[in-house]
Amino acid sequence: MTNDTLRTPAALAPGPAAARPPGPAFSAVARRADANARRDRDAPRDGDEPDAHWWVAPLAGTVGAPVLLLLSVSAADMWSAVPALLVAGLLLPLAVVVPSWFLARRRERRQLRVTLAALACGLAAGFPVLLTVVGVVVLLVMLLTGNITA
């Protein structure tokens, strides 16, 4: 069995023509497919355009989280608490919002930036409640494992 396309002069000649099978129909289809692939690759996709206001959500989270934390701590009268807890209360929301500053500045990432900023503000506002829940869970675990005797 022999393949006649390999014996044609175009297939035997060195250069780029040797890599393609001969025939006008194939080359027209290949050129059209290549042009379509280039057009699809170079065309902007939905949400892929730059976001001019990418900084709004990270800035709101970075400024809003400490303000909400200070308001919630003062409402719960926690100023006399251990300073390490207050520092942890500041670091936890900021650790959540910091990655939003480094996300791609595209429209498709806007929702993630807004979600991270809202989560940071929620953690800051609910810090006294979060601290109470963690304390109760630790107490219950210690009681159930026998580390504390009543």
PyRosetta script that sets phi, psi and omega in degrees:
from pyrosetta import init, pose_from_sequence

init()
pose = pose_from_sequence("MTNDTLRTPAALAPGPAAARPPGPAFSAVARRADANARRDRDAPRDGDEPDAHWWVAPLAGTVGAPVLLLLSVSAADMWSAVPALLVAGLLLPLAVVVPSWFLARRRERRQLRVTLAALACGLAAGFPVLLTVVGVVVLLVMLLTGNITA")
pose.set_psi(1, 127.0)
pose.set_omega(1, 179.4)
pose.set_phi(2, -123.0)
pose.set_psi(2, 152.0)
pose.set_omega(2, 178.1)
pose.set_phi(3, -103.1)
pose.set_psi(3, 116.3)
pose.set_omega(3, -175.6)
pose.set_phi(4, -69.7)
pose.set_psi(4, -25.0)
pose.set_omega(4, -178.4)
pose.set_phi(5, -69.5)
pose.set_psi(5, -24.4)
pose.set_omega(5, 179.4)
pose.set_phi(6, -77.2)
pose.set_psi(6, -17.3)
pose.set_omega(6, -177.9)
pose.set_phi(7, -96.6)
pose.set_psi(7, 0.9)
pose.set_omega(7, 179.7)
pose.set_phi(8, -73.9)
pose.set_psi(8, 153.6)
pose.set_omega(8, -179.8)
pose.set_phi(9, -61.4)
pose.set_psi(9, -32.4)
pose.set_omega(9, -179.4)
pose.set_phi(10, -68.6)
pose.set_psi(10, -35.1)
pose.set_omega(10, -179.3)
pose.set_phi(11, -75.6)
pose.set_psi(11, -27.8)
pose.set_omega(11, -179.1)
pose.set_phi(12, -84.8)
pose.set_psi(12, -18.8)
pose.set_omega(12, -177.1)
pose.set_phi(13, -75.1)
pose.set_psi(13, 143.1)
pose.set_omega(13, 177.8)
pose.set_phi(14, -74.0)
pose.set_psi(14, 154.7)
pose.set_omega(14, 176.6)
pose.set_phi(15, 115.7)
pose.set_psi(15, -170.4)
pose.set_omega(15, -174.7)
pose.set_phi(16, -68.7)
pose.set_psi(16, -23.9)
pose.set_omega(16, 179.8)
pose.set_phi(17, -69.5)
pose.set_psi(17, -23.7)
pose.set_omega(17, -178.9)
pose.set_phi(18, -70.9)
pose.set_psi(18, -24.2)
pose.set_omega(18, -177.8)
pose.set_phi(19, -79.7)
pose.set_psi(19, -21.4)
pose.set_omega(19, -178.0)
pose.set_phi(20, -104.3)
pose.set_psi(20, 141.6)
pose.set_omega(20, 173.1)
pose.set_phi(21, -67.8)
pose.set_psi(21, 148.8)
pose.set_omega(21, -178.6)
pose.set_phi(22, -72.9)
pose.set_psi(22, 162.3)
pose.set_omega(22, 175.0)
pose.set_phi(23, 127.5)
pose.set_psi(23, 131.8)
pose.set_omega(23, -177.8)
pose.set_phi(24, -69.5)
pose.set_psi(24, -32.5)
pose.set_omega(24, -177.7)
pose.set_phi(25, -66.3)
pose.set_psi(25, -43.4)
pose.set_omega(25, -179.1)
pose.set_phi(26, -65.6)
pose.set_psi(26, -42.6)
pose.set_omega(26, -177.1)
pose.set_phi(27, -67.4)
pose.set_psi(27, -36.1)
pose.set_omega(27, 177.7)
pose.set_phi(28, -66.9)
pose.set_psi(28, -41.8)
pose.set_omega(28, 178.7)
pose.set_phi(29, -66.5)
pose.set_psi(29, -41.6)
pose.set_omega(29, 179.9)
pose.set_phi(30, -65.7)
pose.set_psi(30, -40.9)
pose.set_omega(30, 178.4)
pose.set_phi(31, -64.8)
pose.set_psi(31, -40.3)
pose.set_omega(31, 179.5)
pose.set_phi(32, -66.3)
pose.set_psi(32, -42.5)
pose.set_omega(32, 178.7)
pose.set_phi(33, -65.8)
pose.set_psi(33, -39.2)
pose.set_omega(33, 178.6)
pose.set_phi(34, -65.7)
pose.set_psi(34, -41.6)
pose.set_omega(34, 178.3)
pose.set_phi(35, -64.9)
pose.set_psi(35, -40.9)
pose.set_omega(35, 178.1)
pose.set_phi(36, -65.2)
pose.set_psi(36, -40.6)
pose.set_omega(36, 179.5)
pose.set_phi(37, -65.2)
pose.set_psi(37, -40.7)
pose.set_omega(37, 178.0)
pose.set_phi(38, -65.5)
pose.set_psi(38, -41.0)
pose.set_omega(38, 179.7)
pose.set_phi(39, -64.3)
pose.set_psi(39, -43.6)
pose.set_omega(39, 179.8)
pose.set_phi(40, -67.2)
pose.set_psi(40, -36.4)
pose.set_omega(40, -179.0)
pose.set_phi(41, -70.3)
pose.set_psi(41, -39.0)
pose.set_omega(41, -175.0)
pose.set_phi(42, -86.4)
pose.set_psi(42, -16.3)
pose.set_omega(42, -178.9)
pose.set_phi(43, -75.2)
pose.set_psi(43, 138.4)
pose.set_omega(43, 178.4)
pose.set_phi(44, -69.3)
pose.set_psi(44, 139.2)
pose.set_omega(44, 178.1)
pose.set_phi(45, -89.9)
pose.set_psi(45, 165.6)
pose.set_omega(45, 177.2)
pose.set_phi(46, -61.3)
pose.set_psi(46, 129.2)
pose.set_omega(46, 178.6)
pose.set_phi(47, 82.6)
pose.set_psi(47, -2.3)
pose.set_omega(47, -176.3)
pose.set_phi(48, -91.4)
pose.set_psi(48, -4.5)
pose.set_omega(48, -179.3)
pose.set_phi(49, -77.6)
pose.set_psi(49, 155.6)
pose.set_omega(49, -178.6)
pose.set_phi(50, -62.4)
pose.set_psi(50, 147.2)
pose.set_omega(50, 179.6)
pose.set_phi(51, -103.5)
pose.set_psi(51, 114.0)
pose.set_omega(51, -177.2)
pose.set_phi(52, -70.5)
pose.set_psi(52, -28.3)
pose.set_omega(52, -177.7)
pose.set_phi(53, -109.7)
pose.set_psi(53, 41.8)
pose.set_omega(53, -178.2)
pose.set_phi(54, -66.4)
pose.set_psi(54, -26.4)
pose.set_omega(54, -172.0)
pose.set_phi(55, -82.3)
pose.set_psi(55, -10.8)
pose.set_omega(55, -173.7)
pose.set_phi(56, -65.9)
pose.set_psi(56, -50.8)
pose.set_omega(56, -177.9)
pose.set_phi(57, -65.6)
pose.set_psi(57, -46.8)
pose.set_omega(57, 177.2)
pose.set_phi(58, -61.4)
pose.set_psi(58, -38.5)
pose.set_omega(58, 179.0)
pose.set_phi(59, -66.9)
pose.set_psi(59, -41.7)
pose.set_omega(59, 178.1)
pose.set_phi(60, -62.5)
pose.set_psi(60, -39.5)
pose.set_omega(60, 177.8)
pose.set_phi(61, -70.3)
pose.set_psi(61, -38.7)
pose.set_omega(61, -178.5)
pose.set_phi(62, -69.0)
pose.set_psi(62, -38.0)
pose.set_omega(62, 179.5)
pose.set_phi(63, -85.9)
pose.set_psi(63, -40.5)
pose.set_omega(63, -174.8)
pose.set_phi(64, -70.4)
pose.set_psi(64, -35.4)
pose.set_omega(64, -176.5)
pose.set_phi(65, -64.0)
pose.set_psi(65, -49.7)
pose.set_omega(65, 177.9)
pose.set_phi(66, -63.9)
pose.set_psi(66, -36.2)
pose.set_omega(66, 178.6)
pose.set_phi(67, -64.4)
pose.set_psi(67, -45.5)
pose.set_omega(67, 178.0)
pose.set_phi(68, -64.5)
pose.set_psi(68, -36.8)
pose.set_omega(68, 177.7)
pose.set_phi(69, -63.3)
pose.set_psi(69, -46.7)
pose.set_omega(69, 179.7)
pose.set_phi(70, -62.9)
pose.set_psi(70, -38.7)
pose.set_omega(70, 177.5)
pose.set_phi(71, -66.3)
pose.set_psi(71, -42.8)
pose.set_omega(71, -178.7)
pose.set_phi(72, -71.7)
pose.set_psi(72, -35.1)
pose.set_omega(72, 177.7)
pose.set_phi(73, -67.7)
pose.set_psi(73, -40.5)
pose.set_omega(73, 178.9)
pose.set_phi(74, -70.8)
pose.set_psi(74, -33.4)
pose.set_omega(74, 177.2)
pose.set_phi(75, -68.6)
pose.set_psi(75, -32.2)
pose.set_omega(75, 178.9)
pose.set_phi(76, -90.0)
pose.set_psi(76, 1.6)
pose.set_omega(76, 179.9)
pose.set_phi(77, 53.9)
pose.set_psi(77, 53.4)
pose.set_omega(77, -178.8)
pose.set_phi(78, -103.2)
pose.set_psi(78, 15.2)
pose.set_omega(78, -177.7)
pose.set_phi(79, -64.7)
pose.set_psi(79, -25.7)
pose.set_omega(79, 179.8)
pose.set_phi(80, -87.5)
pose.set_psi(80, 3.5)
pose.set_omega(80, -179.7)
pose.set_phi(81, -71.0)
pose.set_psi(81, 172.7)
pose.set_omega(81, 179.0)
pose.set_phi(82, -62.2)
pose.set_psi(82, 128.5)
pose.set_omega(82, -178.6)
pose.set_phi(83, -58.8)
pose.set_psi(83, -28.7)
pose.set_omega(83, 179.0)
pose.set_phi(84, -63.3)
pose.set_psi(84, -33.8)
pose.set_omega(84, 178.1)
pose.set_phi(85, -68.2)
pose.set_psi(85, -37.2)
pose.set_omega(85, 178.6)
pose.set_phi(86, -69.8)
pose.set_psi(86, -36.7)
pose.set_omega(86, 176.4)
pose.set_phi(87, -66.5)
pose.set_psi(87, -40.9)
pose.set_omega(87, 176.6)
pose.set_phi(88, -63.7)
pose.set_psi(88, -35.4)
pose.set_omega(88, 176.9)
pose.set_phi(89, -65.4)
pose.set_psi(89, -29.4)
pose.set_omega(89, 175.6)
pose.set_phi(90, -79.4)
pose.set_psi(90, -37.5)
pose.set_omega(90, -175.4)
pose.set_phi(91, -74.9)
pose.set_psi(91, -34.8)
pose.set_omega(91, -177.2)
pose.set_phi(92, -61.2)
pose.set_psi(92, -52.8)
pose.set_omega(92, 177.9)
pose.set_phi(93, -64.8)
pose.set_psi(93, -36.3)
pose.set_omega(93, 179.6)
pose.set_phi(94, -68.3)
pose.set_psi(94, -32.8)
pose.set_omega(94, 176.4)
pose.set_phi(95, -67.2)
pose.set_psi(95, -27.0)
pose.set_omega(95, 177.6)
pose.set_phi(96, -77.5)
pose.set_psi(96, -37.3)
pose.set_omega(96, -174.3)
pose.set_phi(97, -86.6)
pose.set_psi(97, -20.6)
pose.set_omega(97, -177.4)
pose.set_phi(98, -60.5)
pose.set_psi(98, -40.7)
pose.set_omega(98, 179.1)
pose.set_phi(99, -61.3)
pose.set_psi(99, -24.4)
pose.set_omega(99, -179.9)
pose.set_phi(100, -68.0)
pose.set_psi(100, -21.1)
pose.set_omega(100, 175.9)
pose.set_phi(101, -71.7)
pose.set_psi(101, -24.2)
pose.set_omega(101, -173.6)
pose.set_phi(102, -105.1)
pose.set_psi(102, 2.4)
pose.set_omega(102, 177.1)
pose.set_phi(103, -69.4)
pose.set_psi(103, 160.9)
pose.set_omega(103, 177.4)
pose.set_phi(104, -59.7)
pose.set_psi(104, 138.3)
pose.set_omega(104, -175.7)
pose.set_phi(105, -88.1)
pose.set_psi(105, 58.6)
pose.set_omega(105, 179.8)
pose.set_phi(106, -118.9)
pose.set_psi(106, 159.4)
pose.set_omega(106, -178.3)
pose.set_phi(107, -65.6)
pose.set_psi(107, -27.2)
pose.set_omega(107, -178.9)
pose.set_phi(108, -69.1)
pose.set_psi(108, -18.7)
pose.set_omega(108, 179.1)
pose.set_phi(109, -96.8)
pose.set_psi(109, 0.0)
pose.set_omega(109, -177.0)
pose.set_phi(110, -61.5)
pose.set_psi(110, -43.7)
pose.set_omega(110, -178.2)
pose.set_phi(111, -63.7)
pose.set_psi(111, -37.6)
pose.set_omega(111, 177.9)
pose.set_phi(112, -66.6)
pose.set_psi(112, -40.2)
pose.set_omega(112, 176.9)
pose.set_phi(113, -63.0)
pose.set_psi(113, -42.3)
pose.set_omega(113, 178.8)
pose.set_phi(114, -65.8)
pose.set_psi(114, -40.3)
pose.set_omega(114, 179.6)
pose.set_phi(115, -64.0)
pose.set_psi(115, -44.0)
pose.set_omega(115, 178.6)
pose.set_phi(116, -63.9)
pose.set_psi(116, -40.2)
pose.set_omega(116, 178.7)
pose.set_phi(117, -66.3)
pose.set_psi(117, -41.5)
pose.set_omega(117, 178.8)
pose.set_phi(118, -67.1)
pose.set_psi(118, -38.6)
pose.set_omega(118, 177.6)
pose.set_phi(119, -64.7)
pose.set_psi(119, -41.0)
pose.set_omega(119, 178.0)
pose.set_phi(120, -63.8)
pose.set_psi(120, -43.1)
pose.set_omega(120, 178.5)
pose.set_phi(121, -66.7)
pose.set_psi(121, -36.8)
pose.set_omega(121, 177.2)
pose.set_phi(122, -65.8)
pose.set_psi(122, -41.6)
pose.set_omega(122, 176.8)
pose.set_phi(123, -63.8)
pose.set_psi(123, -39.4)
pose.set_omega(123, -179.8)
pose.set_phi(124, -68.4)
pose.set_psi(124, -42.4)
pose.set_omega(124, -179.3)
pose.set_phi(125, -69.0)
pose.set_psi(125, -33.7)
pose.set_omega(125, -178.8)
pose.set_phi(126, -97.8)
pose.set_psi(126, 17.9)
pose.set_omega(126, -176.5)
pose.set_phi(127, -60.2)
pose.set_psi(127, -45.3)
pose.set_omega(127, 178.1)
pose.set_phi(128, -60.5)
pose.set_psi(128, -39.3)
pose.set_omega(128, 178.3)
pose.set_phi(129, -67.5)
pose.set_psi(129, -42.5)
pose.set_omega(129, 178.2)
pose.set_phi(130, -60.9)
pose.set_psi(130, -41.7)
pose.set_omega(130, 178.7)
pose.set_phi(131, -64.3)
pose.set_psi(131, -40.4)
pose.set_omega(131, 178.5)
pose.set_phi(132, -65.8)
pose.set_psi(132, -44.5)
pose.set_omega(132, -179.9)
pose.set_phi(133, -63.1)
pose.set_psi(133, -44.0)
pose.set_omega(133, 178.8)
pose.set_phi(134, -63.0)
pose.set_psi(134, -41.6)
pose.set_omega(134, 178.2)
pose.set_phi(135, -62.8)
pose.set_psi(135, -41.8)
pose.set_omega(135, 178.9)
pose.set_phi(136, -67.0)
pose.set_psi(136, -41.1)
pose.set_omega(136, 179.4)
pose.set_phi(137, -64.6)
pose.set_psi(137, -41.8)
pose.set_omega(137, 178.2)
pose.set_phi(138, -63.8)
pose.set_psi(138, -41.8)
pose.set_omega(138, 178.6)
pose.set_phi(139, -62.4)
pose.set_psi(139, -45.3)
pose.set_omega(139, 179.4)
pose.set_phi(140, -64.1)
pose.set_psi(140, -40.6)
pose.set_omega(140, 179.2)
pose.set_phi(141, -64.6)
pose.set_psi(141, -41.2)
pose.set_omega(141, 179.8)
pose.set_phi(142, -67.6)
pose.set_psi(142, -37.1)
pose.set_omega(142, 177.7)
pose.set_phi(143, -67.3)
pose.set_psi(143, -42.0)
pose.set_omega(143, -177.0)
pose.set_phi(144, -73.1)
pose.set_psi(144, -26.5)
pose.set_omega(144, -179.4)
pose.set_phi(145, -91.6)
pose.set_psi(145, -3.0)
pose.set_omega(145, 175.9)
pose.set_phi(146, 85.8)
pose.set_psi(146, 14.6)
pose.set_omega(146, 178.6)
pose.set_phi(147, -78.9)
pose.set_psi(147, -20.0)
pose.set_omega(147, 177.2)
pose.set_phi(148, -124.1)
pose.set_psi(148, 131.3)
pose.set_omega(148, 175.8)
pose.set_phi(149, -106.0)
pose.set_psi(149, 138.3)
pose.set_omega(149, -177.4)
pose.set_phi(150, -79.8)
pose.dump_pdb("model.pdb")
